[in-house]
Amino acid sequence: MTNEIDLLRLENQLCFLLYASSREMTKKYKTLLEELDVTYPQYLVLLLLWEHKVLSVKSMGEQLYLDSGTLTPMLKRMEQNGLINRERSQEDERSVMVSLTEQGSSLKEKAACIPLEIVKLANKEPEEFKQLKNSLAHLLQQLAK
């Protein structure tokens, strides 16, 4: 009986530790992203576009684990703020392609220090941080099946 009760203790819940860690991590990012004047989800969009240059909204949603109902309003705000362009695909008019503006591209240099700042704030050695990242990536992969 004690084992079952221990299983239901809050501190024994992996989901709670992930949730609380995610909230704390997002707070840290918020402070670092103030200079860029973007939100954390907008930063994730920028990361994808800095890497791929042009992506469809569908592809972005898949990679960010966001549905179009969440992604589309955010992309509209980013477009209004001059960070991205959205255009219908020439090949398939149902598909909307997203690319960076010059302003959006220019933020990459300012953002270059953010990943290292997060490693410092987490007070982890780079190898330890890498192992944690790999474990979480594997967990995400398993849960997304």
PyMOL commands that set and color helices and strands:
alter all, ss='L'
color gray80, all
select helices_A, chain A and resi 2-7+10-12+14-36+40-52+57-64+68-80+102-111+114-122+126-143
alter helices_A, ss='H'
color red, helices_A
select strands_A, chain A and resi 54-56+84-88+96-100
alter strands_A, ss='S'
color yellow, strands_A
deselect
rebuild
show_as cartoon
